[in-house]
Amino acid sequence: MGDPRGGEGGGRGDRDSHSKNMNAEDFTLAHDEAEELKALDETLDQLDSCVSILEERSDNLNAKIREFLEESRQERASEQARAEQN
């Protein structure tokens, strides 16, 4: 009875060439995945920059709102004090 792998030597050459093809495919996949990860990393960096800008603008707006509210309170207190004097 012959070798179940087929042919003399068991088809070892077929397995080696298949293994080489898989390595090339694996390399291509790994390269593609690396490119995708690089693009994703760049996109995340851009998003992080945008979020930082939005946080800074939000902080600035909050500071201006607090300043406006304090000025408004002071003006109301001054008007109330003047109204009580009259």
C-alpha positions as CSV (number, residue, x, y, z in Angstrom):
1,M,0.0,0.0,0.0
2,G,1.3,3.5,-0.9
3,D,1.8,6.6,1.2
4,P,-1.7,8.2,2.1
5,R,-0.2,11.6,1.2
6,G,0.0,10.5,-2.4
7,G,3.0,9.8,-4.6
8,E,6.4,8.8,-3.6
9,G,7.8,11.0,-0.8
10,G,4.3,11.7,0.4
11,G,3.7,14.9,-1.5
12,R,6.0,16.8,0.8
13,G,6.7,19.3,-2.0
14,D,3.0,20.2,-2.2
15,R,2.9,20.8,1.5
16,D,6.0,23.0,1.4
17,S,4.7,25.1,-1.4
18,H,1.4,25.4,0.3
19,S,3.2,26.5,3.5
20,K,5.1,29.1,1.5
21,N,1.9,30.4,0.0
22,M,0.3,30.6,3.4
23,N,3.3,32.6,4.6
24,A,3.0,35.0,1.7
25,E,-0.7,35.3,2.4
26,D,0.0,35.8,6.1
27,F,2.6,38.5,5.3
28,T,0.1,40.2,3.0
29,L,-2.6,40.1,5.7
30,A,-0.1,41.3,8.4
31,H,1.0,44.1,6.1
32,D,-2.6,45.1,5.3
33,E,-3.5,45.0,9.0
34,A,-0.4,47.1,9.9
35,E,-1.5,49.7,7.3
36,E,-5.1,49.7,8.6
37,L,-3.8,50.0,12.2
38,K,-1.5,52.9,11.1
39,A,-4.5,54.6,9.4
40,L,-6.7,54.0,12.5
41,D,-3.9,55.4,14.8
42,E,-3.7,58.5,12.7
43,T,-7.5,58.9,12.7
44,L,-7.5,58.5,16.5
45,D,-4.8,61.1,16.8
46,Q,-6.9,63.5,14.7
47,L,-10.0,62.8,16.8
48,D,-8.0,63.4,20.0
49,S,-6.8,66.7,18.7
50,C,-10.4,67.7,17.8
51,V,-11.6,66.6,21.2
52,S,-8.9,68.7,22.9
53,I,-9.9,71.7,20.9
54,L,-13.5,71.2,21.8
55,E,-12.6,70.8,25.5
56,E,-10.6,74.0,25.4
57,R,-13.5,75.9,23.7
58,S,-15.9,74.5,26.2
59,D,-13.7,75.6,29.1
60,N,-13.4,79.1,27.6
61,L,-17.2,79.3,27.2
62,N,-17.8,78.1,30.7
63,A,-15.4,80.7,32.0
64,K,-17.1,83.5,30.0
65,I,-20.6,82.3,31.2
66,R,-19.4,82.3,34.8
67,E,-18.0,85.8,34.3
68,F,-21.2,87.0,32.7
69,L,-23.3,85.5,35.5
70,E,-21.1,87.2,38.2
71,E,-21.4,90.6,36.4
72,S,-25.1,90.1,36.1
73,R,-25.4,89.3,39.8
74,Q,-23.4,92.4,40.7
75,E,-25.5,94.6,38.4
76,R,-28.7,93.3,40.0
77,A,-27.4,93.8,43.5
78,S,-26.4,97.4,42.6
79,E,-29.8,98.1,41.1
80,Q,-31.5,96.6,44.1
81,A,-29.4,98.7,46.4
82,R,-30.2,101.9,44.4
83,A,-33.9,101.0,44.4
84,E,-33.9,100.6,48.2
85,Q,-32.2,104.0,48.7
86,N,-34.9,105.7,46.7
